[in-house]
Structure formats: C-alpha cells, structure tokens
Amino acid sequence: MVGFEGRRGWVYYLCVDPSVQRRGFGRAIMPAAEAWLRRRGTLKIHLQFRFTNLVVLGFYEKLGYGHQKFAVMRKRF
C-alpha cells in the first residue's frame, strides 16, 4: 500500500507471500511504488514497519533507505 500526501510519499505495506519470499518480488515491487510516487512529485519517501522486523529492516537498507529520528503515535478507537 502506497500513499501520497502532497509532499511526502509513504510505503505503508509491502507484502510478499512467505512461500515465495526471497525470489525478488519485493525488489520488483519497490521500484514500481517509487515510480508511482515520483510521478506525483514526491520529495521523499517514508516507510512504515514494525521496528522488531529485522528482516524487513535489512531489506530496505539494501535498497538505500536510511533511518529517521521521529516517532509515530496512534490512538485506537
């Protein structure tokens, strides 16, 4: 799931079925998501994932994404 809020792009979820992970599907999806955001004029892309998911952390680092110092807060209804 990808979103654009007028200035920033967001990748909220990137999912690949566990039975076919590590076959390049995620690496194919991310450039498509980035291209979609670039066409909308995004200046930067943020990712959202659980900080405990070390596998996905390494995946995004290999794609050139770096760490940011900010917090995401939520309120459930």
C-alpha positions in Angstrom: 0.0 0.0 0.0 1.5 3.3 -1.1 0.2 6.8 -0.3 1.0 10.4 -1.3 0.1 13.3 0.9 1.1 16.2 -1.3 4.7 16.4 -0.4 5.8 13.1 1.1 5.3 9.6 -0.2 4.6 6.6 2.1 5.1 2.9 1.7 2.8 1.5 4.4 2.8 -2.1 3.5 4.8 -4.3 1.2 3.7 -7.9 1.3 5.1 -11.0 -0.4 3.6 -14.4 0.4 6.1 -16.2 2.7 6.1 -19.2 0.3 7.7 -17.1 -2.5 9.8 -14.7 -0.5 13.5 -14.2 -1.4 12.7 -14.6 -5.1 12.9 -10.9 -6.0 9.2 -9.9 -5.8 9.8 -7.3 -3.2 12.7 -5.8 -5.2 10.4 -5.6 -8.2 7.5 -4.0 -6.3 9.5 -1.3 -4.6 10.7 0.4 -7.8 7.1 0.4 -9.1 6.0 2.1 -5.8 8.8 4.6 -6.0 8.0 5.4 -9.7 4.3 5.9 -8.8 5.3 8.4 -6.1 7.8 10.2 -8.3 5.1 10.8 -11.0 3.1 12.6 -8.3 6.1 14.9 -7.4 7.0 13.4 -4.0 10.2 14.9 -2.5 10.9 12.0 -0.2 9.6 8.5 0.7 8.9 7.3 4.2 8.5 3.6 5.1 6.4 2.2 7.9 7.0 -1.2 9.5 7.5 -2.7 12.9 10.9 -2.0 14.4 11.1 -5.6 15.6 11.0 -6.9 12.0 14.8 -7.1 11.4 14.4 -9.0 8.2 12.5 -6.2 6.5 14.8 -3.6 8.1 17.8 -5.2 6.2 15.7 -5.4 3.0 15.0 -1.7 3.0 18.6 -0.8 4.0 19.8 -2.7 0.9 17.5 -0.6 -1.2 19.2 2.5 0.0 16.7 3.6 2.8 18.1 5.1 5.9 16.9 5.7 9.5 15.0 8.8 10.6 14.6 10.1 14.1 10.9 10.6 14.6 8.1 8.8 16.4 4.8 7.6 15.1 1.9 7.8 17.6 -1.5 6.3 17.4 -4.8 6.3 19.2 -7.2 3.4 18.9 -11.0 3.9 18.9 
